[in-house]
Amino acid sequence: MLEFEEYRAKLNSAKPTLDVLREALKLEAAQKEIEELEAASERDGFWNDVENSQRVQKRLKTLKSKVENYEKLCSAWDDMQVMCEMAIEENDDSMLPELQSEFKDFSEKVEATRLSTLLTGEYDANNAILTFHAGAGGTEAQDWASMLYRMYNMWADRHGYKVKVMDYLDGDEAGLKSATIMIEGENAYGFLKSEHGIHRLVRVSPFDAAGRRHTSFAAVEVMPEISDDNEIELRDDDIEMQVYRSSGAGGQKVNKTSSAVRLIHKPTGIVVSSQVERSHFQNLENCKNMLRARLAEIKEREHLEKISDIKGVQMKIEWGSQIRSYVFMPYQLVKDHRTEYENGNIQNVMDGDLDGFINAFLSMRAAT
């Protein structure tokens, strides 16, 4: 029964961490705000203002999720304590595998929750907009970009986040040339901002008849969604709009009968486009959201006080300065070059298991 005694000691050591988390999450204030918002939603005329009611409901969902997640951690802690007591009392070691699995899951969730309290950046709580660009290398690079596109979609699904396609341009033979998605959920940008950069793939290319090993690159840009009333203001005089016919096969992603929109931000030279919506008005709104997001991301990354300080040259992607390598051959390993975090289960990573990399980056940033 020594193992159960050890786990009971581990649980007792974890209890102060739960108490600290409760304070860090500001759960008392969250509960009070939930009560105020629920009372407001019951007042006459509340649903007449659609925009405000949607904002209130979204905030309610976020707050309730925070409270519920913490309560689940406390419940898991209680259940494991009971399991230890029962096993020791009945001298029954059959529950050890279940306890080991439960404690591992509990520890990971506590750490993830702790790291979420470190997300105090101006835009960390916002939705995230991810843009994928295939590097040089034709079909192989375009296939790699589509693999990353799938990976982040699966990460979002694992976390219960919603994904909206904002733009998608097919590759010439396979994969994609570029694509933009919005991942909607609390702290999506705070978690995913660590993924901004160049991602390197090493594998035997399925498109090479000679079976040679190839190295490919793709860029992932991560930006926060910015609302209309934010400080990121888009002046009409600063924007050039171009309307064009949607191109590429697009599958389910591109409406081939609609007009696509491209926006050029003249002060910085930043270009964004969208061709997935049914009308050019909807595509225009997508473009404006992407442009605000890109300006805000540069502003935060460069620690600029004014959006007017942004220069277009900062948007250049420098190939070769990869943040992470994904090696399929001659061995299997995913390694982050900033944190040195590694994962040898490359299939799990490609299926969206990115939390280890994200948590390692947040821990590194918190320590500096």
C-alpha positions as CSV (number, residue, x, y, z in Angstrom):
1,M,0.0,0.0,0.0
2,L,3.1,2.2,-0.1
3,E,2.1,3.5,-3.6
4,F,-1.3,4.8,-2.3
5,E,0.4,6.5,0.7
6,E,2.7,8.2,-1.8
7,Y,-0.2,9.4,-3.9
8,R,-2.0,10.6,-0.8
9,A,1.1,12.7,0.1
10,K,1.2,14.0,-3.5
11,L,-2.5,15.0,-3.3
12,N,-2.0,16.8,0.0
13,S,0.9,18.7,-1.5
14,A,-1.3,19.7,-4.5
15,K,-4.0,21.1,-2.3
16,P,-2.3,24.5,-1.6
17,T,-1.8,24.8,-5.4
18,L,-5.6,24.5,-5.9
19,D,-6.1,27.2,-3.3
20,V,-3.6,29.5,-5.0
21,L,-5.3,28.8,-8.4
22,R,-8.7,29.8,-6.9
23,E,-7.2,33.2,-6.0
24,A,-5.4,33.6,-9.3
25,L,-8.5,32.8,-11.3
26,K,-10.5,35.4,-9.3
27,L,-13.4,33.0,-8.9
28,E,-15.3,35.0,-6.4
29,A,-15.3,38.0,-8.7
30,A,-16.3,35.7,-11.6
31,Q,-19.2,34.2,-9.6
32,K,-20.4,37.7,-8.7
33,E,-20.2,38.8,-12.4
34,I,-22.1,35.7,-13.5
35,E,-25.0,36.6,-11.1
36,E,-25.0,40.2,-12.4
37,L,-25.1,39.2,-16.0
38,E,-27.8,36.6,-15.5
39,A,-29.9,39.2,-13.7
40,A,-29.3,41.6,-16.6
41,S,-30.4,39.0,-19.2
42,E,-33.7,38.5,-17.4
43,R,-34.7,42.2,-17.6
44,D,-37.4,43.3,-20.1
45,G,-36.0,44.3,-23.5
46,F,-32.6,42.6,-23.0
47,W,-32.9,40.6,-26.2
48,N,-34.0,43.6,-28.2
49,D,-30.3,44.7,-28.4
50,V,-28.9,41.7,-30.3
51,E,-25.3,42.9,-30.3
52,N,-25.3,43.5,-26.5
53,S,-27.2,40.3,-25.7
54,Q,-24.7,38.2,-27.7
55,R,-21.8,39.9,-26.0
56,V,-23.3,39.2,-22.6
57,Q,-24.0,35.6,-23.4
58,K,-20.5,35.1,-24.7
59,R,-19.1,36.6,-21.5
60,L,-21.4,34.4,-19.4
61,K,-20.2,31.2,-21.2
62,T,-16.6,32.2,-20.6
63,L,-17.0,32.9,-16.9
64,K,-19.1,29.7,-16.3
65,S,-16.5,27.6,-18.1
66,K,-13.7,29.0,-15.9
67,V,-15.7,28.2,-12.7
68,E,-16.8,24.8,-13.9
69,N,-13.2,23.8,-14.9
70,Y,-11.9,24.7,-11.4
71,E,-14.8,22.8,-9.8
72,K,-13.9,19.7,-11.9
73,L,-10.3,19.9,-10.6
74,C,-11.5,20.1,-7.0
75,S,-13.9,17.2,-7.6
76,A,-11.1,15.1,-9.2
77,W,-8.9,15.8,-6.1
78,D,-11.7,14.7,-3.8
79,D,-12.3,11.5,-5.8
80,M,-8.6,10.5,-5.7
81,Q,-8.4,11.1,-2.0
82,V,-11.4,8.8,-1.5
83,M,-9.7,6.2,-3.8
84,C,-6.5,6.3,-1.7
85,E,-8.5,5.9,1.6
86,M,-10.5,3.0,0.3
87,A,-7.5,1.2,-1.2
88,I,-5.5,1.6,2.1
89,E,-8.4,0.6,4.3
90,E,-9.3,-2.5,2.2
91,N,-5.7,-3.3,1.3
92,D,-6.7,-3.4,-2.4
93,D,-4.2,-2.4,-5.0
94,S,-6.4,-3.0,-8.0
95,M,-7.3,0.7,-8.2
96,L,-3.6,1.7,-8.6
97,P,-3.6,1.9,-12.5
98,E,-6.8,4.1,-12.4
99,L,-5.3,6.3,-9.7
100,Q,-2.1,6.7,-11.7
101,S,-4.0,7.7,-14.8
102,E,-6.3,10.1,-12.9
103,F,-3.4,11.8,-11.1
104,K,-1.5,12.3,-14.4
105,D,-4.6,13.9,-16.0
106,F,-5.2,16.0,-12.9
107,S,-1.6,17.3,-12.8
108,E,-1.6,18.2,-16.5
109,K,-4.9,20.1,-16.1
110,V,-3.7,21.9,-13.0
111,E,-0.5,23.0,-14.9
112,A,-2.5,24.1,-17.9
113,T,-4.9,26.1,-15.7
114,R,-1.9,27.7,-13.9
115,L,-0.4,28.7,-17.2
116,S,-3.7,30.2,-18.3
117,T,-3.4,32.6,-15.3
118,L,-0.2,33.9,-16.9
119,L,-2.0,35.1,-20.0
120,T,-2.2,38.8,-19.1
121,G,-1.3,40.3,-22.4
122,E,-3.6,42.9,-23.9
123,Y,-5.1,40.5,-26.4
124,D,-4.5,37.1,-24.8
125,A,-8.1,36.4,-24.0
126,N,-9.1,37.1,-27.6
127,N,-9.9,34.7,-30.4
128,A,-6.9,33.8,-32.6
129,I,-6.5,34.2,-36.4
130,L,-4.0,31.8,-38.0
131,T,-2.7,32.3,-41.5
132,F,-0.7,29.5,-43.2
133,H,1.8,30.2,-46.0
134,A,3.6,27.4,-48.0
135,G,7.3,28.1,-48.4
136,A,9.4,27.6,-51.5
137,G,9.4,24.0,-52.8
138,G,6.1,23.7,-54.8
139,T,3.9,20.7,-54.0
140,E,5.9,19.4,-51.1
141,A,5.8,22.7,-49.2
142,Q,2.1,23.2,-50.1
143,D,1.3,19.7,-48.7
144,W,3.2,20.6,-45.5
145,A,1.2,23.8,-45.1
146,S,-2.0,21.7,-45.4
147,M,-0.7,19.3,-42.7
148,L,-0.2,22.2,-40.4
149,Y,-3.7,23.5,-41.2
150,R,-5.1,20.1,-40.2
151,M,-2.9,20.0,-37.0
152,Y,-4.3,23.3,-35.7
153,N,-7.8,22.4,-36.6
154,M,-7.4,19.2,-34.5
155,W,-5.9,21.2,-31.6
156,A,-8.9,23.5,-31.6
157,D,-11.2,20.5,-31.6
158,R,-9.4,18.9,-28.7
159,H,-10.0,22.1,-26.7
160,G,-13.6,22.6,-27.7
161,Y,-12.8,25.7,-29.7
162,K,-14.8,26.7,-32.9
163,V,-13.0,27.1,-36.2
164,K,-14.1,29.4,-39.0
165,V,-12.4,29.4,-42.4
166,M,-11.7,33.0,-43.5
167,D,-9.6,32.3,-46.7
168,Y,-8.3,29.3,-48.5
169,L,-6.2,29.0,-51.7
170,D,-5.5,25.5,-53.0
171,G,-2.1,24.3,-54.0
172,D,-1.3,23.5,-57.6
173,E,-1.4,19.7,-57.3
174,A,-1.9,19.1,-53.6
175,G,-2.1,20.9,-50.3
176,L,-2.6,24.7,-50.0
177,K,-0.7,27.8,-50.9
178,S,-2.3,29.9,-48.2
179,A,-5.2,29.8,-45.8
180,T,-6.6,31.7,-42.9
181,I,-8.8,30.4,-40.0
182,M,-10.2,32.0,-36.9
183,I,-10.1,29.8,-33.7
184,E,-12.8,31.1,-31.4
185,G,-12.6,30.5,-27.6
186,E,-11.3,32.0,-24.4
187,N,-7.5,32.6,-24.4
188,A,-7.1,31.1,-27.9
189,Y,-4.7,33.9,-28.9
190,G,-2.8,33.6,-25.5
191,F,-2.2,30.0,-26.0
192,L,-1.5,30.0,-29.8
193,K,0.7,33.1,-30.0
194,S,3.6,30.8,-29.3
195,E,3.0,29.1,-32.6
196,H,3.9,32.1,-34.7
197,G,6.9,31.4,-36.9
198,I,8.5,29.1,-39.4
199,H,7.8,25.3,-39.1
200,R,10.3,22.9,-40.8
201,L,9.4,19.4,-42.1
202,V,11.9,16.6,-42.9
203,R,10.5,13.5,-44.5
204,V,10.7,11.2,-47.5
205,S,8.4,13.0,-50.0
206,P,5.4,11.1,-51.3
207,F,5.7,13.3,-54.4
208,D,9.2,12.2,-55.2
209,A,9.3,9.0,-57.3
210,A,13.0,8.5,-56.3
211,G,12.0,8.3,-52.6
212,R,14.4,11.1,-51.6
213,R,14.3,13.0,-48.3
214,H,13.1,16.6,-48.5
215,T,13.1,19.5,-46.2
216,S,10.1,21.9,-46.5
217,F,9.1,25.1,-44.7
218,A,5.7,26.7,-44.0
219,A,4.9,29.9,-42.0
220,V,2.2,30.2,-39.4
221,E,1.1,33.7,-38.5
222,V,-0.9,34.0,-35.3
223,M,-2.9,37.2,-34.6
224,P,-5.6,38.2,-32.1
225,E,-9.1,39.0,-33.4
226,I,-9.8,42.7,-32.8
227,S,-13.3,44.1,-32.5
228,D,-14.5,47.2,-34.3
229,D,-14.5,49.4,-31.2
230,N,-10.8,48.6,-30.4
231,E,-8.0,51.1,-30.7
232,I,-6.9,49.5,-34.0
233,E,-8.6,51.9,-36.3
234,L,-8.7,51.4,-40.1
235,R,-9.0,54.6,-42.0
236,D,-10.6,54.4,-45.4
237,D,-7.9,56.6,-46.9
238,D,-5.3,54.0,-45.9
239,I,-6.9,51.1,-47.6
240,E,-7.0,50.0,-51.2
241,M,-9.7,47.4,-52.1
242,Q,-9.5,45.0,-55.0
243,V,-12.4,42.7,-56.0
244,Y,-11.6,39.6,-58.1
245,R,-13.0,36.2,-59.1
246,S,-12.3,33.4,-56.6
247,S,-9.7,31.0,-57.9
248,G,-8.7,27.4,-57.3
249,A,-10.7,24.3,-56.7
250,G,-11.3,25.1,-53.1
251,G,-13.5,22.1,-52.3
252,Q,-16.0,23.0,-49.7
253,K,-14.0,26.0,-48.6
254,V,-14.3,28.4,-51.6
255,N,-17.5,29.8,-53.0
256,K,-16.4,29.8,-56.7
257,T,-19.4,31.9,-57.8
258,S,-18.6,34.8,-55.5
259,S,-16.3,37.7,-55.7
260,A,-13.1,37.7,-53.6
261,V,-11.7,40.7,-51.9
262,R,-8.1,41.8,-51.4
263,L,-7.2,44.7,-49.1
264,I,-3.9,46.6,-49.2
265,H,-3.0,48.7,-46.2
266,K,-1.0,51.5,-47.9
267,P,0.9,52.8,-44.8
268,T,2.5,49.3,-44.2
269,G,2.1,47.4,-47.4
270,I,0.3,44.6,-45.6
271,V,-2.0,42.6,-48.0
272,V,-4.9,40.4,-46.9
273,S,-7.5,38.5,-48.9
274,S,-10.7,36.4,-48.5
275,Q,-12.7,34.4,-51.0
276,V,-14.7,31.9,-48.9
277,E,-17.9,33.9,-48.2
278,R,-21.0,34.2,-50.3
279,S,-20.6,37.9,-51.1
280,H,-17.8,40.4,-51.5
281,F,-19.3,42.3,-48.5
282,Q,-18.7,39.4,-46.2
283,N,-15.3,38.8,-47.7
284,L,-14.5,42.5,-47.1
285,E,-15.5,42.1,-43.4
286,N,-13.2,39.1,-43.2
287,C,-10.4,41.1,-44.7
288,K,-10.9,44.0,-42.2
289,N,-10.8,41.5,-39.3
290,M,-7.6,40.0,-40.6
291,L,-6.0,43.4,-41.2
292,R,-6.9,44.6,-37.7
293,A,-5.5,41.4,-36.3
294,R,-2.2,41.6,-38.2
295,L,-1.7,45.2,-37.1
296,A,-2.4,44.4,-33.5
297,E,-0.1,41.4,-33.5
298,I,2.8,43.4,-34.8
299,K,2.1,46.2,-32.3
300,E,2.2,43.7,-29.5
301,R,5.2,41.7,-30.8
302,E,7.3,44.9,-31.3
303,H,6.0,46.5,-28.1
304,L,4.9,49.6,-30.0
305,E,2.9,52.3,-28.2
306,K,1.2,53.6,-31.4
307,I,-0.2,51.6,-34.3
308,S,1.2,54.3,-36.6
309,D,4.7,53.1,-35.7
310,I,4.2,49.8,-37.6
311,K,6.2,49.4,-40.8
312,G,5.4,46.9,-43.5
313,V,9.0,45.5,-43.5
314,Q,8.3,43.8,-40.2
315,M,5.9,41.5,-42.0
316,K,8.7,39.8,-44.0
317,I,9.1,36.1,-43.4
318,E,12.7,35.0,-43.1
319,W,13.0,31.3,-44.1
320,G,15.5,29.2,-42.2
321,S,14.7,30.8,-38.8
322,Q,12.4,28.0,-37.9
323,I,10.9,27.8,-34.4
324,R,10.2,24.0,-34.6
325,S,11.3,21.0,-36.6
326,Y,9.1,18.0,-37.4
327,V,11.4,15.1,-38.4
328,F,9.7,12.0,-40.0
329,M,12.9,10.4,-41.3
330,P,15.4,9.0,-40.5
331,Y,13.9,9.1,-36.9
332,Q,10.7,10.6,-35.6
333,L,10.9,13.7,-33.4
334,V,9.3,17.1,-33.1
335,K,11.6,19.6,-31.4
336,D,11.0,23.3,-30.5
337,H,14.2,25.2,-30.9
338,R,13.3,28.0,-28.5
339,T,12.4,25.8,-25.4
340,E,14.2,22.6,-26.4
341,Y,10.9,20.7,-25.7
342,E,10.6,17.5,-27.6
343,N,8.0,14.9,-28.4
344,G,8.8,11.6,-30.2
345,N,5.2,10.7,-30.9
346,I,5.0,12.6,-34.1
347,Q,1.6,11.2,-35.1
348,N,0.0,12.5,-31.9
349,V,1.5,16.0,-32.5
350,M,0.2,16.1,-36.1
351,D,-3.2,15.1,-34.6
352,G,-3.2,18.2,-32.5
353,D,-1.2,17.3,-29.3
354,L,0.5,20.6,-29.0
355,D,-0.1,21.4,-25.3
356,G,3.4,20.3,-24.2
357,F,5.0,22.8,-26.7
358,I,2.6,25.6,-25.7
359,N,3.0,25.1,-22.0
360,A,6.8,24.9,-22.3
361,F,6.8,28.3,-24.2
362,L,4.5,29.9,-21.6
363,S,6.7,28.6,-18.7
364,M,9.8,29.9,-20.4
365,R,8.2,33.4,-20.9
366,A,7.0,33.4,-17.3
367,A,10.5,32.7,-16.0
368,T,12.0,35.7,-17.9
